[in-house]
Amino acid sequence: MKTIYKYPLGMVDSQIVILPIYSKILTVQLQKDQPMLWAIIDTNEFKETEHIIEIYGTGHGMNKLKRKYISTIQLGSLIFHVFERIQS
C-alpha cells in the first residue's frame, strides 16, 4: 500500500537514508527544529535502496556531482538547501 512516511535527518553535509525501492521523496521540512524527510513508500515492498541526502548552507561550495533539489529549510537565521545525489 502506498503510504507517506517521515524520516529524521541529521544536520550534516551528507547522509544515507534507506527507503523501499521505487519510493518518491516529497520534501524536507523542519518539525520542532528537527529536519524531516517525507516520502511516498510502498509498505508491501521489502527491497530497499540507499538515497544520499546532502545539505548545503547558502554560500557553501558544491562539487560537480549530479543532484536533484528537494527543498530549502530555515533554521533560525540560517538557510540550508537539501539535495539528493543522483547515483550513476
Contact map, one row per residue, 1 for C-alpha under 8 A:
1110000000000000000000000000000000000000011100000000000000000000000000000000000000000000
1111000000000000000000000000000000000001111000000000000000000000000000000000000000000000
1111100000000000000000000000000000000001111000000000000000000000000000000000000000000000
0111110000000000000000000000000000000111100000000000000000000000000000000000000000000000
0011111000000000000000000000000000000111100000000000000000000000000000000000000000000000
0001111100000000000000000000000000011110000000000000000000000000000000000000000000000000
0000111110000000100000000000000000011100000000000000000000000000000000000000000000000000
0000011111000000000000000000000001111000000000000000000000000000000000000000000000000000
0000001111100010000000000000000001111000000000000000000000000000000000000000000000000000
0000000111110010000000000000000001100000000000000000000000000000000000000000000000000000
0000000011111000000000000000000000100000000000000000001000000000000000000000000000000000
0000000001111110000000000000000000000000000000000000011000000000000000000000000000000000
0000000000111110000000000000000000000000000000000000011100000000000000000000000000000000
0000000000011111000000000000000000000000000000000001111000000000000000000000000000000000
0000000011011111100000000000000000000000000000000001110000000000000000000000000000000000
0000000000000111110000000000000000000000000000000111100000000000000000000000000000000000
0000001000000011111000000000000000000000000000000111100000000000000000000000000000000000
0000000000000001111100000000000000000000000000011110000000000000000000000000000000000000
0000000000000000111110100000000000000000100000011110000000000000000000000000000000000000
0000000000000000011111100000000000000000111011111000000000000000000000000000000000000000
0000000000000000001111100000000000000000000011111000000000000000000000000000000000000000
0000000000000000000111110000000000000000110000000000000000000000000000000000000000000000
0000000000000000001111111000000000000011110000000000000000000000000000000000000000000000
0000000000000000000001111100000000000011100000000000000000000000000000000000000000000000
0000000000000000000000111110000000001111000000000000000000000000000001000000000000000000
0000000000000000000000011111000000001111000000000000000000000000000001000000000000000000
0000000000000000000000001111100000001110000000000000000000000000000001100000000000000000
0000000000000000000000000111110000111100000000000000000000000000000001111000000001000000
0000000000000000000000000011111000111000000000000000000000000000000000111000000000000000
0000000000000000000000000001111111110000000000000000000000000000000000001110000000000000
0000000000000000000000000000111111110000000000000000000000000000000000000000000000000000
0000000000000000000000000000011111000000000000000000000000000000000000000000000000000000
0000000000000000000000000000011111100000000000000000000000000000000000000010000000000000
0000000111000000000000000000011111110000000000000000000000000000000000000000000000000000
0000000111100000000000000001111011111000000000000000000000000000000000000000000000000000
0000011110000000000000000001111001111100000000000000000000000000000000000000000000000000
0000011110000000000000001111100000111110000000000000000000000000000000000000000000000000
0001111000000000000000001111000000011111000000000000000000000000000000000000000000000000
0001110000000000000000111110000000001111100000000000000000000000000000000000000000000000
0111100000000000000000111100000000000111110000000000000000000000000000000000000000000000
0111100000000000001101110000000000000011111000000000000000000000000000000000000000000000
1110000000000000000101100000000000000001111110000000000000000000000000000000000000000000
1110000000000000000100000000000000000000111111000000000000000000000000000000000000000000
1000000000000000000000000000000000000000011111000000000000000000000000000000000000000000
0000000000000000000110000000000000000000011111110000000000000000000000000000000000000000
0000000000000000000110000000000000000000001111110000000000000000000000000000000000000000
0000000000000000000110000000000000000000000011111000000000000000000000000000000000000000
0000000000000000011110000000000000000000000011111100000000000000000000000000000000000000
0000000000000000011110000000000000000000000000111110000000000000000000000000000000000000
0000000000000001111000000000000000000000000000011111000000000000000000000000000000000000
0000000000000001111000000000000000000000000000001111100000000000000000000000000000011000
0000000000000111100000000000000000000000000000000111110000000000000000000000000000011000
0000000000000111100000000000000000000000000000000011111000000000000000000000000001111000
0000000000011110000000000000000000000000000000000001111100000000000000000000000001111000
0000000000111100000000000000000000000000000000000000111110000000000000000000000111100000
0000000000001000000000000000000000000000000000000000011111011100000000000000000111000000
0000000000000000000000000000000000000000000000000000001111110000000000000000011110000000
0000000000000000000000000000000000000000000000000000000111110000000000000000001110000000
0000000000000000000000000000000000000000000000000000000011111000000000000000000000000000
0000000000000000000000000000000000000000000000000000000111111100000000000000000000000000
0000000000000000000000000000000000000000000000000000000100111110000000000000000000000000
0000000000000000000000000000000000000000000000000000000100011111000000000000000000000000
0000000000000000000000000000000000000000000000000000000000001111100000000000000000000000
0000000000000000000000000000000000000000000000000000000000000111110000000000000000000000
0000000000000000000000000000000000000000000000000000000000000011111000000000000000001100
0000000000000000000000000000000000000000000000000000000000000001111100000000000000001110
0000000000000000000000000000000000000000000000000000000000000000111110000000000000111100
0000000000000000000000000000000000000000000000000000000000000000011111000000000000111100
0000000000000000000000000000000000000000000000000000000000000000001111100000000011110000
0000000000000000000000001111000000000000000000000000000000000000000111110000000011110000
0000000000000000000000000011100000000000000000000000000000000000000011111000000011100000
0000000000000000000000000001100000000000000000000000000000000000000001111100001111000000
0000000000000000000000000001110000000000000000000000000000000000000000111110001111000000
0000000000000000000000000000010000000000000000000000000000000000000000011111111100000000
0000000000000000000000000000010010000000000000000000000000000000000000001111111100000000
0000000000000000000000000000000000000000000000000000000000000000000000000111110000000000
0000000000000000000000000000000000000000000000000000000000000000000000000111111000000000
0000000000000000000000000000000000000000000000000000000010000000000000000111111100000000
0000000000000000000000000000000000000000000000000000000011000000000000011110111110000000
0000000000000000000000000000000000000000000000000000001111000000000000011110011111000000
0000000000000000000000000000000000000000000000000000001111000000000011111000001111100000
0000000000000000000000000001000000000000000000000000111100000000000011111000000111110000
0000000000000000000000000000000000000000000000000000111000000000001111100000000011111000
0000000000000000000000000000000000000000000000000011110000000000001111000000000001111100
0000000000000000000000000000000000000000000000000011110000000000111100000000000000111110
0000000000000000000000000000000000000000000000000000000000000000111100000000000000011111
0000000000000000000000000000000000000000000000000000000000000000010000000000000000001111
0000000000000000000000000000000000000000000000000000000000000000000000000000000000000111
